[in-house]
Amino acid sequence: MSYLEEIQVKNLDHLGIVAGLIDEIGIVKIINNKLGIDVREKISAGTVVKSILINGLGFVSRPLYLFSQFFQDKAIEKLLGERIKPDYLNDDKIGRVMDELYKYGLNDIFIGVVLEVIKKFKIDLKYSHLDSTSFHLDGEYKREEDKEKQEEEKIIKERPIFIKKGYSRDHRPDLKQCVLDLITSQDGDIPLFVRVGDGNESDKAVFGKVLVEFKKQIKFDSIMVCDSALYGQENLQLIQHLKWITRVPMTIKKAKELVQNIEVEEVKDEDKEKRSDLNLESYTWKEEIVTYGGIKQTWLIVLSEKRQKSDLEKLEKQLSQEEKKSQKFLKEIQSEEFEHPQAARYKLKAINKKLRLLEIKEVELIETYSKKKEKIYKMISLIIKKDEEISRKTKEAGKFILATNLVEENKLEASEILITYKNQQSTERGFRFLKDPLFFTDSFFVEKPERIEKMLFLMSLCLLIYNLGQRELRNCLKRVKKGINNQVGKVTLRPTLRWIFQCFQGIHYVILNGVKQIVNLTEERRFILSLLPASCQRYYL
């Protein structure tokens, strides 16, 4: 045997951190306990899922059918267990495991993982955030209603989702899509509940039901935070026994009246420093007790100086654009010859429907004759501003209303309501992660709606692992009061886990004459590992 044949070099990079987080959560054990272990199989279902999650967080854009090739140059036995080979992870094996997960119930498995994370990592569930997004898809997705096949497979699900066109958050109304509802914790943005819905699903129609289902699954006294899609009489009745904070849509008559007529309170000098510490120095507000949908609530009418400035600039721009447009319309209608007065007024009405802040008003309708000596009518008109509409928009600029059913003995401070709602971006951060082009669903194409659900289940598990690792790292840095350098060389206590993954590129697992060792483990990398759970450290130290 030559010297070169005695050396094996495999990439480990950041994948040991991912594998360690999976181990620390106990995902392999949870799945094996639910699906069982077949002693005849070379690799368990839990280990297959672990391999998919490692692939998903490898940030290598490859379709799933190239899955085994992902591990060709990786330290697979180190990551997944001794005697496990890349060819064990073939299409048939992955497909069978995914089918078993679907039959058991993706939601039940996800909740099982979440409950373990909450318990083990002491996730604070005082506030939880709900939002939705859409994923556009390529392909036909003609789902057949084969009831006999579903009964035979004993799929524990009412029905697969429908891939349809609907309101697209990605601004691709031309493509079919599915919808993902996501609830995250305010503490670390940990995904707590995931639901995949039909492509044409409306947030207003399902958000109340989603929250009720979530509370059945996660029995914690969490205050639910959501955008204005939740706020409607039917939903409020549905969630009247839950605690919630949401935004009030400006389509409600009472909301319109308040933003028009109420004056927010001036900030007292003694409160200015406090608001500055809370990063709320540009906000003022006023509280009102309101009963809507039969539910007594606190409404917080908020004025944001930054948003007010932006809204007024947009209003000025809109006014300027309409002035140019209306000049063209004015010239057009005054030069046109009409056979009847009704035709002229109908044309004027149609034009005014295209304007919001201005109006073209009829001054006089002149009866005259055309060159052919036929009776015609010409309209003399002028442009006027809709002062009432402009005044309304000016008063509304920068204002919005937050509502909560926490009143009287459960009452929250106004500043806490506002800060909590601002943290609604926790779900948005999750959506950005799931839609990252470096993620393993860059080309989101699978043959059946059931496979879309399986893929989104796996993606959500990846999000849970990623956010949990980031939370643990940041919390540990905060405790030791020592930061690490970020991408631009500045010390930070809040690095992204993606940056940590980049810092671990170039770490190799080497077997030299039967001796196993990790190479390129610098002091900086050792320090980072000391901040992560022990299960991560075992893959490197």
N, C-alpha and C positions, 0 to 999 in steps of 0.2 A: 504493500500500500504506500503510495507516495505521500509526501508531506502535505500537499494540498488536499488530498482526500481525507485527511484527519481533521480538517477545519470545516466547521459549519457556521455560517453567519446569517442570522435572520433579523429582520426589522422588528423592533418592539415599539419605538417612538412613544407616542402618548397613549397607545392602546392598553398598556398596563393600568393606567389611571381609569380608563373606561371599564375595563374588566374588574378592577377593584371596587368601583362604585356599584357595579351589578352584584358583586359578591356581598358587599356590605348591606345592600338592600335585601338580598336573599331571593332574587328573582328566579334563579334556577330551581331552588327548593320549592318556591310557591307554585311554579308551573308543574313541576314533577308531582307534587302532592295532589294537584287538581286533575292532571291528565293520567297520572300513573306512569310507571316505568316498566317497559318490556325488556326482560333480561336478554332477549335474542337480538335486540338492537345494539349496534356499535356505538350509538350516540343518543342520549336522552333528548326528549322534547325541550326540556329546560335549557340544555346546552346548545341546542339548535337556535333557540331564541336568543341566547347570550351571543352567539356568533353573529346573528343578524344585527343585533344592537351594536356590537363592536364595528361591524361593517358600516352601519348607519352613521356612527359617530367617527368614522375614519376620515370623513370629509373628502372622499374620493367619489366623483360622480360616475358611478357605473350602474347599469341596470341589473336587476336581481338575477337574471339568467347567467351573468358572469360572476356569480357570487363566489364559487369555489376558487376562482382565479385571484380574488382579493387576498386570500390567505397563502398563495403560493410562495410569496417571499416574506411571510410573517412568521413569528415564533408561535405557531398554532398550538403546539403541545404545552408551551408555557402559559398561553392564554386560556385554552379550553380543557387541557388535561392530557396526561401521557397517553400515547398510542393513538391519539386522534389525528387523522390525516385529512388534508383538504378535500379529497374526493369523497369523504363521508358526507360532505355538505353539497349534495347534488340536488338537481331540480325536484326529483321525485321525493326525496326525504323532506326537503323544505316544504313542498306542496302538501304532503301528508300532515305535517305538524301544523301548518296553517289551517288546514281543514279541521283538525281536531280542536284547535283553539276556537274556531268559529262555532263549531257544534257545541262546545262547552258554554260559550258566551263570552265575547270579548270584554263586555262591560264588567262582568263578574270578576274576570281575571284582573282587569285594570284596577278595580276597586280593592281587590285583595292586596295588590302591590301598594296602592296608596295608603291603605290602613296601616300596613307595616311601616311605611316611611313616616307617617304621622307619629306613630308610637315610638319608633326607634330614634328619630331625630328631633322629637319634641317640636313639631311644626306648630306655630301659633296660628290658630284658626279664628281669631277674633273677627277678621274681615276676609271675605272671599269675593272674587270678581268674575262676572260672567260676560262673555262677548262671543261673537260668531264671525266666521270668515268663510269665503268660498274658495274652492280649488277648481280651476277650469281643466277640462279633460279633452283628450283627443280620442276619436273613435266613435263607433255607432252605439254601443252599449244597449243593444236590444234585449231586454230582459224578458224571458218567457215565464209565464205564470204556471210553472210545472209543480202543482200541489203534491202529486204522488211522489215525485222525486224528493221534495222537501220533507214529506212525512217519512220516507224511507231513510233519509239521512238524519232525521231527528234534530234538525237545526233549531236550537232554543232561541227563536226570534220570530216576531210577528211576520216580518217580510224583509227581503233585502231592500236597499235604498233604490230610488229612481234617479238616474242620471238625466237631468233635464236642464233646459235653459231657464235662467232666473236672474234676479238682480245680482250683478257681478261686482264684487269688491275689487276685482282685478281689472275692471274696465274692459272686459272681453265679453260683451253681450252676445257675440256671434258664436261662442262655444258653449257646449253643455258643461254642467258643473255638478258638484255636490257641496254640501254645507257642513262645516264643523263648528259645533258649539263647545266652548272650552271654559271651565271654571278653574281659576288658579287661586292660590293663597297669596295674601299680601306679603307674607313672610317668605321671601325667596322665590316668588313666582312659581311655586310648585304646582303642576297640574293635579287637580283633585278629581275632576270629572270630565269625561270626553264623550261626546255623542255625535254620530255622523247622521246627517239628514238629507232629504231629497233636495235636488238642485233648485227647485222653485219654492222652497220653504220660506215662510215669512217669520222674522224674529218676533214680531208682535204676537203671532199665533202660537209660538212654542215656548217663549222664554219663561212664562209662568209655570208651565208644565215641567220644564227642565229643572227649575229650582225646587219644585215639589219632589221630583224624583231624586234629585241630589240629596235633599234632607232625609229621604228614606234610607239612602245608601250610607251617607256620612252623618252619623247621629251626633253632631256637635252643634253648639249654640253659636253659629257663625252669623255675622251681619252680612247680608248679600248686597253687593254693589253692582249696578248695571246701568246701561245708558237708557235713553228715553224710549227705546223699543219696549221696555217692560211696563211703562206707565200707561195703563188703560184700565177702565173700570173692571173688565172681566179678569185681567191678570191680578189686579189689586185684591179682588175678592178671593181669587185662587190662593194667593200667598199671604192672606191676612194674619195667619198664625206665625209667619216668619218675620224676622227683622230685616229691614232693607233700607238702602239709600239708592236713589235713582235721580235721573234728570227729568224735569217736566217738559214735555214738548210744547212749543209755542203755538201749537194749533188749538190749545185749550183756552176757552174764552177768559177764564179767571186769570190765567197766566199772562195773556195779552194785556189785561187791565192793570195788573200789578206792575209789569215792566214799564207801562206807559205813565202810570200815575204815582208810583211810590218813589220816595227819595231815600237812597241808601244813607246810612248813618256816617257822619264824619268820624274819622279816627281820632280818639283822644290822645294827647301827648304821651300819657303813661302806657298806652297800648301800642304805640308805634314800635318800640324796641322789641316787645314781645312778638309782634307780627313779623318783624324783620328776622328774628331768630327762627321763626317757623317758615321763612321764605314766602311770606304772604303780604309783604309790604305794598304790593301793587293791587291788593284786593280790598274792597269795602263791601259791606253787606247789611241786610236787615232781615230779621225773622218775622214770620207771620204764622199764626195757627190757622189751618185750613182743613175743611172736611170735604173730601172728594171721593166718589165711589163708595160712600158710606164709611170711609176710614179717616179718622182724625190724624192729622199730619203736621209736622213742622216744615214749612217752606222757607228756604233760605234764598232770598233774592240777592244775587252776587253781581258786583260790577268789577270787571277786570280792566285796569287802565291800559294794559298792553293790547288787550283784545279790542277795547274801545277805539284806540288809535287805529288799529288795523281795519276795523269795521267802517270807520269814517273815511279812511282812505279808499276802501273798496266802493263805498257809496259815492264818493266824488268821482271815481273812475267810471262807475256805472252811469252816473249822470252825464258825464262828458261823452261817453259812447252813445247814449240815447239821443243827445242833442245832434250829433252828426247823422244818426239814423233818421231822426224825425225831420231833419232838413230835406233829406232825400224824399221821404214820404210826402212832405208838404209840396215840394216841387212836382212830384208825380201826380198828386190828386188835383192840384190847381191847373195843370196842363191838360188833364183828361176831359173829354167831352162825354156827357152822359145823356142817355135817351129819356130817362125819367128821374125825378128827384129822389125816388126811393133807391135807385141804383147808386147814386152819389153817396147817400147816407149809409147804405150797406157797405160800400167800399171804405168809408171813413171808420165805421165800426170795426171792420176787419183789421184795419191799420192800427187802431188804438189798442186792440188786443195784444199787439206785439210790443207795446210800450208799458213800462211799469211806473216810471217817475215823471213822465211827461204825457201830454195829451194834445192832439190836434183838434181844435174846436172850430166848428162851422161858424163863420161870421155872416155870410150871405150866399144864397143860391141864386145865380143870375140866369134868367131865361134869355136865350139868344138864338142865332141861326148859324148853321154851318155854311161852308162854301157851296154846298149843294142845296142851300135854301131850306134845309130841314131844321125843325125846332130841336134845340139841344139845351143842356143845362151845364153851367160851369160853377164850381164851388170856390168861393173866397174863404180862406181859413187862416188860422194862426196857431202857433205853438204856445202852450201855457204849461207851467209847472204844476204838478199835483202836490201842492204845499202840504196837504194833510198826510199824504203817504210819505213824503220826505221827512216831515216832522216826526212821524211814527218811527221810521227807521233810525233817525238820529237819536231819539230817546231810547230805543232798544239797543243801540250800539254798545257792545261790551258787556251786556247783561245776560245772565242765564239764571235759571231757578233749579235748585236741588231740593228734593223732598225726602223725608224719612218718616216712618211710623213710630220712631222712638221719641215719645213725648212724655211729659210729666216725670215720673220717677226714673224712667229709662233715658231721659233726655241727654243728648250729646252736646258738647260745646260746638258752636258754629265753626270754629277753626278746625276741629276734628272732622266734621262732616266734609268740609272743603278739601282738606288734605287727603282724606280717604278717597274721595271721588277722583282727585287728581291722580291717584295711584291706579286708576282703572287701566292705565297703560301697561300694567303687568301682563294682561292677556294679549295686548298688541305686540309686546316683545316676544311672546310665545309664537304668535303668528309669523312674525318676521323670521324667527328661527326655522319654523316648519317650511317656509317658502324660500329659504336661502338656496340660491342656485348651486351651492356646494353640497347640499344635502343629497341623500341617495334617491330622492324622487324628483330630481331635476327634470327628467322626462317622465311625466306622470301618466303612464299608459299601461293599463292592465286590461284583461279581456272582459271581466265580469264585475258588476257592482259589488259582489261579495268580496272580491279581491281588493277593491278600493277600500272597503271597510277594514280589512286585515292590514293593509298598508298604513292607513291612518292610525290604527291601533299601535303598530310598531313605531311609527313616527312620534306618537304621543309618549310612548315609553322612553324614546331617545330624549325627548324634551324634558321629561321628568328626571332622568339621569343627569343630563347636562346641568339643569338648574339646581339640582340638589348638590352636585359637586361644586358649582360656583358659590352657592350659599355657604357650604361648609368652609370653603377656602377663605371667603371674605370674613366670616365670623371669627375664624382662627386668627387672621391677620389683625383684626380689631382687638382681639384679646391680648395678643403678644405685642401690640402697638408697634409693629414693624412692617413696612411696606416692601413691595418689590417693584422693579423697573417695568414700565409699560412699553408700548411700541415705540414711543418717542423718547425713551430714556428718563422719563419722570417717575418718581416714586409714587405709588398709589396703594391704597388699602382696598380698592375695589377693581381688581383686574378682571377681565372676562376669562372664562374658562377656555375660550377659543385661543386667546393669546398664550395661555399656559400650554395648550396642546402644541402650539407652534414652537414654544420654548423646548419641547421634548423631542423635536425632530432630530434624527441622527443617533438615537440610542439603539444599540444592537445587542442581540442575545447571541453569544459566541460559545461554541463547543469546540475546545481545542484539546485533542488527545483524550476525549472523554470528560474533560473538566468544563463545567458550565460556568459562564460568567457574563456580567453585564458590563458593557464598555460605554465610555463617554458620559458617565454619570458625574457631572461637575458638582462643586459645592453649592452653587445656586440651585441646581436641580434637586440636590439632597434637601436643601432648606424648604423648597416648595413641597416635596414629598412629606416632610415632617408636619406640614399643615393639613395634609389630607388624611382620610381614614386609614387605619392600619391595613385594611385589605388592599389598598392601593400600593402601600409601601412594600408589601410582600412580593410584588411582581418585579421589583427593582433591587431591593436591598438584601 
